[in-house]
Amino acid sequence: MTGDKDVTLDLSVVMPVYNEAGALPALHAELTAVMRDLGRTYEIVAVDDGSSDGSLEVLRRLQADDPHLRVIRFRRNFGQTAAFAAGFDYARGRLVITIDADGQNNPADIPRLLQVLEEGECDIVSGWRQGRKEPFFTRRLPSMAANYLISRSTGVSLHDYGCSLKVYRAEVVKNIHLYGQLHRFIPALAGWMGVRVAEVPVSDRARTYGRSKYGLSRTPRVLLDLFTVTYLLSFSSRPMQLFGLIGLGLGGVGGVIGLILGGTKIVRGIVGGMEAFRAYRIGTSPWLTLAVLLIVLGVQFVVLGLLGEVITRTYHEAQGKPIYAVREVLEPPEGA
């Protein structure tokens, strides 16, 4: 059950929380002040992703005085993508705002993102962090490279895919199936809907409490996720176009090598006679082994493409299996 379907609000703020007990009180106060100034109906959906530092207790205390705060508690740590997915499922607002719980995103930037979305008739408005405080070589440089690759590969150009401060129309995020670590690719995944995406410069604040959960070690994961997204956007409905082409390429190279070996043996026989033909042995040549290997690999890739054509839906979409498990949903007390 994902909340009261009869309740429709203007705004839902989705905030994944993982071991951010120190940052939560100040961020909640800032966020509440901004939302009240907007003068719209709203809710804050905090998703506790298996925190072990007392974040849940802090959220309980904040909820006791805030009727707008809803807390989704996971049974264990499922990751940020799962937390966003749960927040989107439980959100009841027409517009969904996402924000990190570490305090580095500034809630004061939210009104500007909302203004751009509504005045520009956009579907997604993404924050573009300015004056980032992270180290250049371990955080900013890999981020710049990743943003360039993602933009070129997906066709949805953004300077800062990693910024969590974004505003979405609810119909966009509720029609996207998230799994793995695909939360940073939501604008690209939504591209098949023909969404209109805008980008707004936002401030980036230094972390006050705790330490970052990310580092240089996540770069390989981002690259693998980029391949996944590229496949989903370009080949998920026609996998033979990918695996079949690879198979034909490998098999073709193997066939050419085999033809060259056979042709060379025949030419030597014609020029030098039967003795030269017999002397040129290709059965023990490593090139023949390579040719056979490439042909076999080519056949395997073509078969893989055929299987992919049969299995056109991913496991998560076909089975409808959630990527998270909720222990409880803490609704704010009546009259709080």
Secondary structure as GFF3:
##gff-version 3
##sequence-region A 1 336
A	DSSP	beta_strand	9	17	.	.	.	ID=ss1
A	DSSP	alpha_helix	24	38	.	.	.	ID=ss2
A	DSSP	beta_strand	42	48	.	.	.	ID=ss3
A	DSSP	alpha_helix	55	64	.	.	.	ID=ss4
A	DSSP	beta_strand	69	74	.	.	.	ID=ss5
A	DSSP	alpha_helix	80	90	.	.	.	ID=ss6
A	DSSP	beta_strand	93	98	.	.	.	ID=ss7
A	DSSP	three_ten_helix	107	109	.	.	.	ID=ss8
A	DSSP	alpha_helix	110	119	.	.	.	ID=ss9
A	DSSP	beta_strand	124	130	.	.	.	ID=ss10
A	DSSP	pi_helix	136	140	.	.	.	ID=ss11
A	DSSP	alpha_helix	141	154	.	.	.	ID=ss12
A	DSSP	beta_strand	166	169	.	.	.	ID=ss13
A	DSSP	alpha_helix	170	173	.	.	.	ID=ss14
A	DSSP	three_ten_helix	182	185	.	.	.	ID=ss15
A	DSSP	alpha_helix	186	189	.	.	.	ID=ss16
A	DSSP	three_ten_helix	190	193	.	.	.	ID=ss17
A	DSSP	beta_strand	197	203	.	.	.	ID=ss18
A	DSSP	three_ten_helix	216	218	.	.	.	ID=ss19
A	DSSP	alpha_helix	219	234	.	.	.	ID=ss20
A	DSSP	alpha_helix	240	279	.	.	.	ID=ss21
A	DSSP	alpha_helix	286	310	.	.	.	ID=ss22
A	DSSP	alpha_helix	315	319	.	.	.	ID=ss23
A	DSSP	beta_strand	326	330	.	.	.	ID=ss24
###
